[in-house]
Amino acid sequence: MIILAALAAGCLAAPLAGAVGGVAVGKSALGTELAAYMGGLYGAIAGGVAVVATIVVLSLT
């Protein structure tokens, strides 16, 4: 149950963090909306893989 909660929390937090980071980095070059969309997309991709990999590693130990 805790594993599913961690997976859900990580997969929900990753796009939000990516969007915030995208706006912080690319606001002036891309505009706020596009930077948020791109950050959310790449944050979800990278964060989702990181969450799943972490859960697998912790399950093996």
C-alpha positions as CSV (number, residue, x, y, z in Angstrom):
1,M,0.0,0.0,0.0
2,I,2.8,2.4,0.8
3,I,4.5,1.6,-2.5
4,L,1.4,2.6,-4.4
5,A,1.1,5.8,-2.4
6,A,4.7,6.6,-3.1
7,L,4.2,5.9,-6.8
8,A,1.1,8.0,-7.0
9,A,2.7,10.9,-5.1
10,G,5.9,10.8,-7.2
11,C,4.0,10.7,-10.5
12,L,1.8,13.6,-9.5
13,A,4.6,15.7,-8.1
14,A,7.0,15.2,-11.1
15,P,5.0,17.2,-13.7
16,L,4.3,20.0,-11.2
17,A,7.9,20.3,-10.3
18,G,8.8,20.2,-14.0
19,A,6.4,22.9,-14.9
20,V,7.7,25.2,-12.1
21,G,11.3,24.5,-13.2
22,G,10.4,25.1,-16.9
23,V,8.9,28.5,-16.1
24,A,11.9,29.4,-14.0
25,V,14.4,28.5,-16.7
26,G,12.6,29.2,-20.0
27,K,10.1,32.0,-19.3
28,S,11.9,34.7,-21.1
29,A,12.9,32.6,-24.1
30,L,9.7,30.6,-24.7
31,G,7.0,32.4,-22.8
32,T,5.3,31.2,-19.6
33,E,2.8,28.8,-21.0
34,L,5.1,26.9,-23.4
35,A,7.8,26.7,-20.8
36,A,5.3,25.3,-18.3
37,Y,4.0,22.8,-20.8
38,M,7.4,21.6,-21.8
39,G,8.6,21.4,-18.3
40,G,5.6,19.4,-17.2
41,L,6.1,17.0,-20.1
42,Y,9.8,16.5,-19.4
43,G,9.3,16.5,-15.7
44,A,6.7,13.7,-16.0
45,I,9.0,11.6,-18.2
46,A,12.1,12.0,-16.1
47,G,10.3,11.9,-12.7
48,G,8.1,8.9,-13.6
49,V,11.1,6.9,-14.6
50,A,13.0,7.9,-11.5
51,V,10.1,7.0,-9.2
52,V,9.6,3.6,-10.8
53,A,13.4,2.9,-10.7
54,T,13.6,3.9,-7.1
55,I,10.7,1.7,-6.1
56,V,12.3,-1.3,-7.9
57,V,15.6,-0.7,-6.2
58,L,14.1,-0.3,-2.8
59,S,12.0,-3.4,-3.3
60,L,15.1,-5.5,-4.0
61,T,16.8,-4.6,-0.8
